[in-house]
Each structure stands twice: as C-alpha cells, then as structure tokens.
Amino acid sequence: MAYFARHFGSLPERSALRKAIAEKIRYPEQECVEALLPAAELKPDEEIVAGKVALALARNLRDHRRPGLVETLVQEFSLGSAEGVALMSMAEALLRTPDHATRDALIRDQVSVGDWLSHMGRDSGLIINAASWGLDVTSRLVSPKKRMGAIHDLLRKRGEPVVRKAVQFAMQMMGQQFVLGQTIEGALKDSHKRQAQGFNYSYDMLGEAALDRNDAERYQASYHAALEAIGSMARGNTVYERPGLSIKLSALHPRYERAKRERVMGELLPTVKALAVRAKHYNIGLNIDAEESERLDLSLDILDALCRDPELADWDGIGFVVQAYGRRAAAVLDYIIALGRETHHRIMVRLVKGAYWDTELKKAQIDGVPDFPVFTRKCHTDVSYIACARKLLAAGDAVFPQFATHNARTVASIYAMAGRDFHEGQYEFQCLHGMGEALYESVVGQKHLGRPCRIYAPVGTYDTLLAYLVRRLLENGANSSFINLLGDSKISLEKLVEDPVKTTRSYTPVGAPHAEISKPLDMFEPDRHNSKGMDLNDDLVLARLGKGLEGLPEHYEAAPLVPGLGKAERPVHPVTNPAERSDQVGTVTFAVPEDVTRAVDVAEGAFEEWAARSPDDRGAILERAADLLEERYIAYMGLAVREAGKSYPNAVAEVREAIDFLRYYGGTVRREFSSKTHLPLGTVVCISPWNFPLAIFLGQVSAALAAGNTVLAKPAEETPLIAMEAVKLLHEAGVPEEVLQLLPGEGDVGAAMVADKRIAGVLFTGSTVVAQIIARQLTGRLGRNGQPVPLVAETGGLNAMVVDSSALPEQVVKDIVASAFDSAGQRCSALRVLCVQDDAADRIISLLKGAMEELRIGIPAKLATDVGPVISEVARKGIVDHIEALRGRNHPVFQAPVVKDETADGTFVPPTLIEVNAIADVGGEIFGPVLHVLRYQREELEALITRSNAGGYGLTFGVHSRVPSRIDYLVERVEAGNIYVNRNIVGAIVGVQPFGGHGLSGTGPKAGGPLALRRQLAHAPRTLLAKPDAMPAMARSWLLWLGTDDRELVREVTPWMDHGLLDCRLELPSPVGERNTYRLEPRGRVLVVAETPTGLKRMISYAISCGNEVVALAAPAVIASLDTLPDVLREVIKPADSLGDVEKCSVILTETINEGLWQIVADHLKNPDAPVPLVYWADSVTLQPEALLQERVVSVNTAAAGGNAELMTLS
C-alpha cells in the first residue's frame, strides 16, 4: 500500500552478524544452553586448576570474611522476609523524600512490619544486634499494634525526629558501601588506598535515564567533568593501566529507544563521540554500559559508528558491556570481535552476568513475545558467561576482555582457561565497589594469582544512588547469589563452587527453563493461550510489519450485513484518516432505521438454534476466530492506524486485546457453562465506541455470542471499516450470518435497535449521557425471565492519580505521560486529574513538562510518532474550547510542540498540561490529551479524596507512594472500579485487570472479568465464586431478628443469603512483579420497593447479605413491620423519607413489576448527575447475589521499589 510505503520508513541494512544477533534474541533456552555447553565445559586440566583455585578463594573468603553493613543486613533480613522487604523499601525511598512528615510515615510503616527482635542473638554480631534492637524499639514506638499506653504516644511524638535521623543515617551508611564518593574529586581521592594495593578503577556517574533535554545535558556535563578530572590525574602507560569511565547512553538522550533511531543517531552519536574524543586525549577507556535488551541494537549502532570514526582511529579505549544472561550474548561477541578486527580497534569488552533480569522477564510477559530474551536459570547464565569468556580469550587481538564477576568459581574458571602465562593487557577482572574487593584481594598482586582487577566505582549524591542501591541489595540478597550463599554456613564450600555445567546437566532435560517462570505466551495456561505481541524494537519484526503493511488494500468498504435485506436508499459516506483527511480509507453504507426490523426478525429466527449449540461449540468458534485474527494481525493493525489514528504500539495492543477477549470468553463457556443450566437472554444489541474499534467491538460481541445470544452490532460512525472486517472474520470462523449482523449507522440506527421490543439486552460503551438515554428507552421492558432488560454500560471517568512526596519522580513522570497522553488521551481510563503533594510538585511538574516536549506528535503511520490525532473535528474543537476557556480564566497552560508539516491535514491536539486550583475547575470529562494538575498539602489528602468521590465517577484511579498505610487508605477510600498502585492507569489486560467502573462510570459487570458472561444470561446456577458458610455479621444479626417473627421466611431466604461473595478475593494471573487482586464489595444503598411485609423482609435479606444499606419504600403499614428492629440494624435499614433518599440508590430491588416502579426509574433518570440505576425483580431464581455487589480490581506494581524481591528468592 502506497500510504504505508510513504510513511513507514526504511530500516538500516544489517550485516550477516547483526542479523544473527537479531535471530537469537529469543532463541529457545534449551537450544541456547545446548549450543553453549561445549565451550563452557572445562578441559580436564582446566577443571583441575579451576576446582582448586575456586575452593581456595571461597575458603579464604569464608574464613576471613569481613562483610560490609549491607551484606550483613541482607544476610540476616532476607528478601523472603517482611523485614527484608521493609529494609529495601526504606533504602529506596527515604533519602529522596523531601518532607519530614512523609519520611516519618514511611519509617513508621516499614519498621512496624515483621519481628526485628527475633534477629538478635549471641552469634549475630554487633551490627545485626544493634540494628535489630534499634528497629524493634522504633517499631514499638510507632506501630499502633505494639503501643503500650499513653507513655509510648508521648515517646513517639518526641522521638520521631531522633528516629528519622537514626534511620536516615543507617540508609546513608548503606549507600556509602556502594558509592565511592559523592563527587568525582572525592572518589578519586578515596581510590588511592585500593590503587596502592594494585587495583584500578572505572568510574560511573550515577543517575536515572534522562527524561528531558535538561536531564541529558546535566548528565553530559557530569561525564565531561569526570573525564577531565580522571584524565588529569591518570597514571599508567597504556589504556589498560589507566582508569576509565562508564557511560549510560539513556542518561545522555531522553528518547534512547528504537522508534527514535534516526533522532538518536543524529543527536546522541555526536555527544558520545565528543566524550570519546576527550577520553582518547587522556588515553582512558570509555565503556558504553549495558541497558535493557530492547536498547542493544541502538547501542551496537553507536559502537559501530565510533569504531569507524577517523578521529578515534588508533585508540583502544572504546569499550562495550555485554550481558551474559542474554540469549544472544555469544552472537553479540561474534559481531564485536569482527568489528574490532575490521576497524583495527582492540575493543574493551566488559562481560557481566546481567543487571535487569527481573525487568526483562516482566516486560516479556506483558508484551506477549514468544520467549524471554534472557535465561531463566542462574546456572544457564553462568554457562553462558564461561562460554563467552572462552570466546573473548581466544580473540585477544580484537578485544580486551574485562571479566566482571563476584563468583569465585567464575574467577577460577577464567584463570584456568586463560592459562598460567599472563602479560599486562591480556585481560582483567572487574568488581563492584563495596561488593567484590574481598574476593579480589586474593587475586590481585604477585603474592596471589597475579591478575589485575578494576573496580567499577559509582559516584553520586545520596539521592542519585537509590535505584543503584536497591539493585545491589537485590543482588546481594538473591537466593542464588554467590555472596548470599557464601554467608550461609550450611552450604558446603564444594557445593558453593560447583561447576555450573554440572548444575545445568542435573536438570532434565538439560537446558530446560525454570518451571516456576511462565513463558509469555503460557501465562494463562491451562485456561487459555496469551495473545501474541509484536516487538517493535526488533528489526526482523519491523521488516515483516513493513512488508505486510505495503500489501494491504488501499480501499475498504463497509455496509449492513443483514441476510435478506432489501434494497433501499441508504446514505454512503467516505471514511477518512483522522491524521490525514486527504487519505480516504474507504466508504461506508449506513443502515437506516427501517433495516432494524428485518435484522431483529432474522436474529430472533436464529436464536433457538444458536442457543442450543453446546458451549463447547460456541467457545471453539470464538477461539478459532482468535487464531484467525492472530494470523491476520497486520491487516487489522493497518486499519487501526489509518481509520482510528492509532500509533503502532496502540494498534498492537488493540489487536491483542481483541484476541484476548475471544479466548477468554470462549474458554470460560467451555469450562463453566452448560446448555441445560446457562440459558441466554435472546437478541442482544452491541453499541461500541471509536476509541477501541476492534477490541471493545469484539469484546462486546464475543461475550454475547459466547453466552448463546444472537447479536446486532452497531459500530461507531467513525470506525465502521474495522468492524466490518471483524464481523466477516467471525462469520468465517463459524458464527452463522443470521446470528451476528452488522448495522453501521448514525445514532438513529442505534436508537431504532434499542427501541425494538424484542431486544433482550444492550451492551454499550460511550458517554454517560447516551447510556442514560438508552436506559430511558429500556424502561418498562422485561426479558424472557421476567427481569428488566439488562443494560451493560461502560462510560467515562474523571480519573485521578495521587502522587505523594515519597514517590520516585522519574517513575511517576513516565507513568503520567503514558496515562494521560497515550492514544491522544482517548481512553476511558486515561488520567484527567493529577494530584501532586506540594512538597514534590515543582520537581515532578518540571520533569513532566520536559518529558512532554520530547513527545513526537504527528502521523501515526510513522514509527517515531508517540501521539496521533483525535478522532474528529468535533472532538478537536471541544477539547480546544475547554483549553481556551481555562486559559481565559488565567490557569497556566503548557503544550507540547507538534510536527507542523504533519498535523495540518489532520485533527490534532497537542498534549496539554493545565494547572488548576480545585477539582471543580476541571468540569466534566475531557476526552483527549489534556491533563489537569492540582497541588495539595499533605494534610489536605482526606478532603481531596472526598471531593473526588463526590464527582460521581468511579472508573480508574492511581496512586504513587512508598508509604504502605497511605496506599491502603487510598485503596479503601477511593470509589473506583480499577485502582493502580505505583504504575500507569491504562492498558487493562483481559482476565488480569477486568475493566469497568462504578457510579457515573458504568453499571458493571467488568469486561474481561469472571462475571461478565453471567449478565448475558436469563437463567444461571450460582457463580463458582460463591463460598457457603461465610455470611457477614450484619446478615446473621438480621436473621436472628427475623427468626423471632417469621421462621418460615428465614428458612426460605437463608440458602440465597449464604453465598459468601462479600468475602470473595481472587489473585488473578499476573506477570512477574505485579499483583492483581479482584474482589467483590457492596454496591452501597439499595432501594427496596415493597408491597407486603414479607416481600420487604425478603428483599432486605437479599440486600443485607451483600453488605448493602437498605432504603425501604413502601406503604406505612408495610414499613411498620420493621418497628422492632434493634438499633444495630436500624443503622443500615431505613425508610425512604425523601426523594433524595431514593436518588442516592444505584440499585432498585422490587417485589413486583408495575407502573409505580417504572415511574421511580423514570424520575431517577431525569437527573443527569445520577448513575444509570440497576433494576431487579426480587425473584429468588433469576436474581443472583452478584447483582447486588460491585467489583473492584487493585493492580500493584510490586517491583516499583527497584526490583522484584519475590522473583529474586527463586532458587
């Protein structure tokens, strides 16, 4: 297709060796290990030397062990304990938290966790005993559970400044173990002692990846200053004898990523070259540090360019770090060795085990790629390391090997493989400052092994060392860590220095991945297969994508798909690309209202046969559709980009979510449903939005079809083409044409569909206003089961995120940008209001503006684009009018720059930040890339949440904090269906974060959740979530009272009440480093409309078993039957005294269906600020307990504090 050929861009030409690297990125682990084992296996003479040296090194370490503070603490307070996690959390957050009150709260929460005193003992040593005693005393002073009277409250108030200073001092001591100096000058001075012992240094200027240009320029200046300081004091004749500097490329450019390759090579390469030129001037090594796997190709491009630069010729100081845990590590070394020989450089290669293991696993699982880029077993990484070391030692002409390890066995193996003959500059060992010096004291110097060691020495202030410190804590504390195992006297030295090849061969089959780490595509097995993702950082994948896009049609057509539809005058409209209106994607023939009658006739005629199909058949058809969609991935991506203005990452996510819905609902009916007990509603209408024109469209349709309903589907007017292709795919998969019909059209077609009295249910995603209109249309109508026709509505939200001063600013800003501006803010879940604690606001807002300036706003068919258009001119005008209205009221407005020559022909709104003084300034939901920022004082948090809840919306909410009690408070207080902790608030995954809100944000049940299909049924047995014998206390009190009056009714209602759903908690399948918890909770107030005392009490029984409050509407004589209620029940059961009492109820339970009921519903729907009410007939057979409950999902990034402690505890 010419459109994509014009925009997609060309990919760089790659050599055979670079292609080999790309092909190995996710090579099967077993095959990788099998290929590496021959090189990793030591020859008999090598093994004799290695075994002897390893044992001697380990024995010397254990016998003369002088562990530092951190090693001692982590040895005692393991990552598997509450105390260990608390210690890590304090280390990560305490020093950078600006205000005393939040620091005190952090300390209170963390030291009140666990049993510190149990770590004291005669053999524990001074450090452990002092730490345990101090932290236990502190915990008793600050933990409410451990307070022993008013005296401790007094001590707590007087003692907090002292405690704060003491814990802060301890954290600083921990940092000092790993950081050589706070300035480069201080580090150089402190390096003299080790240099006199024969050690050398490579310095690292600490810091996070740059988020904006200012960050990058600051890091660049620090690197230049370090080069001048190091160079001016350097001693030694060769680059191998002189100190060096390590640089992090992501610190030097705010968009160091594959999608920005052209910009990176144009802007970053000159920066790195300038550093290299100065390093060459001083003849000191300049090492490019390793980063996440998706950046490797870019790093190699930079390395290649440096090696070919004439100004850097005849210099052997260019360095590169290779991570042995990567499955392509050996292929990377093949390329570097060839590059060195071709360009006549001897490239410094630092071989490390790897620093981002847990992050790589989590990202791969979330992205749905075929396999991990890293090994899942430590012994496999060790095998890779030794095999790579042998390769490096054999290529001494092209590389200078630098072996970075703290493992005595690895040191001994390299020593043995290299042989006894050694000359200066042949190779060197490296270790981290504060972690490996004790080992290398037995290696450096002629009295020992006589091999050089260079210390990798971080330099930086306490606030920059935090992420690094936590990474070191995790490495020290990992169950498989040599340093951790060394301190465990129960492990023999022989076991400690066991050959990793032997360990690897002990598993069957040899090379098998870790059984406790699910492969990305197996995350949800055995229930379903995960949808395949697409790695847009992989050139091979991009090449296939580009070729596939070029083969797509230029023009698509959509029209009503209704069997036997007669000819009529139907309007035909062009469908244009919102990014470039001159690009006509296709044409659509709209249905007219008169077509609806024929469509319903067809659907009703097909219903019985489809409903009679077994759930297994229906599920298999949906799974077949998922497989077809996965095969035609690129075709649907292309339509999402052109018709809906999606960026490529968003298009990937769109297709994946659609596949997930098909498999989730298909799998659910196959496992849980029976044709005899699960009876569908009938003909269902699905009205879907334009912002997720494939995912939500297929989510609605597949849910209705899976349950056995026939479906009339109306896509949004703006995106009918992708819906047409989706329906054709479902037909191809086996859904009969009569069972699923497509009716593209305008609002009048949707209204005609809902108006047909035969419609048995409606699924709608869109605005709250339209949901209320549909609800009014459905008023007075009953389904086959006698219940009111159900409306499942998912509407908008005024979604907020609260950020306190303990949050990590860099992490927060990344999550804000993704939450507010991804998809041009056109997500129901998008962040609309950012509430930042005033103590941290200046830093976060400054970083946020800088990050916004780095976004590329333009045509989404270009790989580099971050933010595309809004859907239409009407949408654009509404958003712009809102921005200008607030600007006119003197609110500060900041906007990101757009690519002007790309945005003139489309409907674009630049990402916009508006500072407001109150939530009320925002008004309603603005569906676009507009973020309102509100500063708050710490003591105002409760009032802020009260005001937020008062708005009536309840879709998504986010919190960024390191204070557990604050997180718990917000999770409990905020009224939202989906709550996200220390992560972004968008991108809910089917079955992992079931999605849907409360109040004005929707009716429930959640899409992609365990109750979604049950709302599509007329009859069903009790949900599998039910747990009998778990009735809440208030319900038991009610039954005790009721039993004094009507024992027969007690016997009738008790089985219904005994569902246990109020205690339902599910840990949903999640990627590593994340916890997703699903729970059911009361809906709040339930209006019961009764005609008889028995009916009133029956409905109260139902409502109160679900933990709800009851508002009773009945004649005075009926209400009088409650006169003897005890006070405890009167608190939750009250008569309706006013219209306001009725309006506050979101659920209406009625004894009988009559005109009076419908008048109550109609009056309720007149209020535009009231949620759509859920109306149920109190029939014990068709009414299910979950109808009176609402769902909540809490998604927690458990790795937010710098790493995944739980994963590190795997053996």
WOHUKA-V185211 format. One record per residue. SS is DSSP state (a for helix, b for strand, c for the rest). Layout:
ss={SS;SS}
This chain:
ss={c;a;a;a;a;a;a;c;c;c;c;c;c;c;c;a;a;a;a;a;a;a;a;c;c;c;c;c;a;a;a;a;a;a;a;a;a;a;a;a;c;c;c;a;a;a;a;a;a;a;a;a;a;a;a;a;a;a;a;a;a;a;a;c;c;c;c;c;a;a;a;a;a;a;a;a;c;c;c;c;c;a;a;a;a;a;a;a;a;a;a;a;a;a;a;a;c;c;c;a;a;a;a;a;a;a;a;a;a;a;a;c;c;c;c;a;a;a;a;c;c;c;c;c;a;a;a;a;a;a;a;a;a;a;a;a;a;a;a;a;a;a;c;a;a;a;c;c;c;a;a;a;a;a;a;a;a;a;a;a;a;a;a;a;a;a;a;a;a;a;a;a;a;a;a;a;a;a;b;b;b;c;c;a;a;a;a;a;a;a;c;a;a;a;a;a;c;c;c;b;b;b;b;b;b;c;c;c;c;c;c;c;a;a;a;a;a;a;a;a;a;a;a;a;a;a;a;a;a;a;a;a;a;c;c;c;c;c;c;c;c;c;c;b;b;b;b;c;a;a;a;a;c;c;c;c;c;a;a;a;a;a;a;a;a;a;a;a;a;a;a;a;a;a;a;a;a;a;a;a;a;a;c;c;b;b;b;b;c;c;c;c;a;a;a;a;a;a;a;a;a;a;a;a;a;a;a;c;c;a;a;a;c;c;c;c;c;b;b;b;b;b;b;c;c;b;c;c;a;a;a;a;a;a;a;a;a;a;a;a;a;a;a;c;c;c;b;b;b;b;b;b;c;c;c;c;a;a;a;a;a;a;a;a;a;a;a;c;c;c;c;c;c;b;c;c;c;a;a;a;a;a;a;a;a;a;a;a;a;a;a;a;a;c;c;c;c;c;b;b;b;b;b;b;c;c;c;a;a;a;a;a;a;a;a;a;a;a;c;c;c;c;c;c;c;c;b;b;b;b;b;b;c;c;c;c;a;a;a;a;c;c;c;c;c;c;c;c;c;c;c;c;b;b;b;b;b;b;b;c;c;a;a;a;c;a;a;a;a;a;a;a;a;a;a;a;a;c;c;c;c;a;a;a;a;a;c;c;c;c;c;c;a;a;a;a;c;c;c;a;a;a;a;a;a;c;c;c;c;c;c;c;c;c;c;c;c;c;c;a;a;a;c;c;c;c;c;c;c;c;c;c;c;c;c;c;c;c;a;a;a;a;a;a;a;a;a;a;a;a;c;c;c;c;c;b;b;b;c;c;b;c;c;c;c;c;c;c;c;c;c;b;b;b;b;b;b;c;c;b;b;b;b;b;b;b;b;b;b;c;c;c;c;c;a;a;a;a;a;a;a;a;a;a;a;a;a;a;a;a;a;a;c;c;a;a;a;a;a;a;a;a;a;a;a;a;a;a;a;a;a;c;a;a;a;a;a;a;a;a;a;a;a;a;c;c;c;a;a;a;a;a;a;a;a;a;a;a;a;a;a;a;a;a;a;a;a;a;a;a;a;a;c;c;c;c;c;c;b;b;c;c;b;b;b;b;b;c;c;c;c;c;c;c;a;a;a;a;a;a;a;a;a;a;a;a;c;c;c;b;b;b;b;b;c;c;a;a;a;a;a;a;a;a;a;a;a;a;a;a;a;a;a;c;c;c;c;c;c;b;b;b;c;c;c;c;a;a;a;a;a;a;a;a;a;c;c;c;b;b;b;b;b;b;b;c;c;a;a;a;a;a;a;a;a;a;a;a;c;c;c;b;c;c;c;c;c;b;c;b;b;b;b;b;c;c;c;c;c;b;b;b;b;c;c;c;c;c;a;a;a;a;a;a;a;a;a;a;a;a;a;a;a;a;a;c;c;c;c;c;c;c;b;b;b;b;b;a;a;a;a;a;a;a;a;a;a;a;a;a;a;a;a;c;c;c;b;c;c;c;c;c;c;c;c;c;b;c;c;c;c;c;a;a;a;a;a;a;a;a;a;a;a;a;a;a;a;a;c;c;c;c;b;b;b;c;c;c;c;a;a;a;a;c;c;c;c;c;c;c;c;b;b;b;b;b;c;c;a;a;a;c;c;c;c;c;c;c;c;b;b;b;b;b;b;b;c;a;a;a;a;a;a;a;a;a;a;a;a;a;c;c;b;b;c;b;b;b;b;b;c;c;c;a;a;a;a;a;a;a;a;a;a;c;c;c;c;b;b;b;b;c;c;c;c;c;c;c;c;c;c;c;c;c;b;c;c;b;b;c;c;b;c;c;c;c;b;c;c;c;c;a;a;a;a;a;b;b;b;c;c;c;c;c;c;c;c;c;c;c;c;c;a;a;a;a;a;a;a;a;a;a;a;c;c;c;a;a;a;a;a;a;a;a;a;a;a;c;c;c;a;a;a;c;b;b;b;b;c;c;c;c;c;b;b;b;b;b;b;b;b;b;c;c;b;b;b;b;b;c;c;c;a;a;a;a;a;a;a;a;a;a;a;a;a;c;c;c;b;b;b;b;b;c;c;a;a;a;a;a;a;a;c;c;c;c;a;a;a;a;c;c;b;b;b;c;c;c;a;a;a;a;a;c;c;c;b;b;b;b;c;c;c;c;a;a;a;a;a;a;a;a;a;a;a;c;c;c;c;c;c;c;c;b;b;b;b;c;c;c;c;c;c;c;a;a;a;a;b;b;b;b;b;b;b;b;b;c;c;c;c;c;c;c;a;a;a;a;c;c;c}
